[in-house]
Amino acid sequence: MRSPPLILIADDNAANVDILQARLATKGYAIITAMDGEQALASAQENLPDLILLDVMMPRLDGIEVTRRLKADAVVPFMPIILITARADVKDVVSGLDAGADDYLTKPVDHSALLARVRSMLRIKELHDTVEAQRQELRSLNVNLEQRVEEQVTELQRMARLRRFLAPNLASVIIASGDESILASHRREIVVVFCDLRGFTAFSEIAEPEEVMAVLQAYHEAVGPLIHRHEGTLMHFMGDGLMILFNDPLPCPDPALRAVRLAVEMRESVAALASAWRRRGHEIGFGVGIAQGYATLGHVGFEDHIEYTAMGTTTNLAARLCDAARDGQVLISQRVAAGVDHAASIEDIGEIPLKGLTRSGTVYQVMGMKSPP
């Protein structure tokens, strides 16, 4: 509501208008006037006064019809209407109230009654405007809340999808950037790590399902945090087999060294588990294969199931090295060896036959990490 409130006085009798205007102006109200029903209707729709004092008997449109049209206009906000009539006919009053009027006064208008009715209607107007403003604010908050919830749900879904194969901090970086284009098909030099448990297939054939699940759970809990800590990309895991990438989808410094350090730490962690497994009669070991080279990477699948994958000779070589590794061995390709020999103790074991590959090249095994000088 305005300050001061704006009141529209509509009466075809100029003297009546002057009297009402003089009485209300002394109280500080702003006044506009109209001399017939059509003027009153047009002025109300244009100026949107806070209160209307409306004579019933006017030319062109009477006060009751003006009231009816204003109350039926959805565009016009709430404006209290006080009808002023010279008749004390109950039917006239009832018709006005039925049309939507909020109160009425009879002529001659008593000064005290006029001011009291005006104050009362303006209080109602102020309360209505406050409630309407709160309703609009609530509606806006609800719309914003729905939008924020939708955005957060979308972000959580994206985060859940990315965290299937990325370390949490890397997934957060991609989500924050809002750009998943780095997951589109591309070619890049990567380091691939394959690892699995030696003897697991034979163990799972004779062990109870609960024992198999317990071994897998302990194994995943041991190596999973290490993969995240070294910021590897977990590409694939099925049972005891894991495939981890370095240098994709986000580039990283020294990917070969990161991969070897991860493999050594995983070997140590699984070795501790294997000691407990052997005490229960389970002969289970651990082997790793690591290769470096170019591959084609990107996401594959369909809308409800998308996976990120790498294809090429490098992944095949890492997988075959893993297959050839004995319990406790970390086998690496010649290219990986060239990138880590300053930090890792490695041993040349020459060329070994690898299934599906014509030549493996020189293969090295990682004995451990060198102590820093």
HELIX and SHEET records of a PDB file:
HELIX    1   1 ALA A   14  ALA A   25  1                                  12    
HELIX    2   2 GLY A   37  ASN A   47  1                                  11    
HELIX    3   3 GLY A   63  ALA A   72  1                                  10    
HELIX    4   4 VAL A   90  ALA A   99  1                                  10    
HELIX    5   5 HIS A  111  ARG A  163  1                                  53    
HELIX    6   6 PRO A  168  SER A  177  1                                  10    
HELIX    7   7 SER A  181  LEU A  183  5                                   3    
HELIX    8   8 PHE A  200  ILE A  206  1                                   7    
HELIX    9   9 PRO A  209  ARG A  229  1                                  21    
HELIX   10  10 PRO A  255  ARG A  279  1                                  25    
HELIX   11  11 THR A  313  ALA A  324  1                                  12    
HELIX   12  12 GLN A  334  VAL A  340  1                                   7    
SHEET    1   A 5 ALA A  30  ALA A  34  0                                        
SHEET    2   A 5 LEU A   6  ALA A  10  1                                        
SHEET    3   A 5 LEU A  51  ASP A  55  1                                        
SHEET    4   A 5 ILE A  81  THR A  85  1                                        
SHEET    5   A 5 ASP A 103  THR A 106  1                                        
SHEET    1   B 5 THR A 233  MET A 238  0                                        
SHEET    2   B 5 GLY A 241  PHE A 246 -1                                        
SHEET    3   B 5 HIS A 186  ARG A 198 -1                                        
SHEET    4   B 5 GLY A 285  PHE A 302 -1                                        
SHEET    5   B 5 HIS A 305  MET A 311 -1                                        
SHEET    1   C 7 THR A 233  MET A 238  0                                        
SHEET    2   C 7 GLY A 241  PHE A 246 -1                                        
SHEET    3   C 7 HIS A 186  ARG A 198 -1                                        
SHEET    4   C 7 GLY A 285  PHE A 302 -1                                        
SHEET    5   C 7 VAL A 330  ILE A 332  1                                        
SHEET    6   C 7 TYR A 364  MET A 369 -1                                        
SHEET    7   C 7 ALA A 344  ASP A 348 -1                                        
END                                                                             
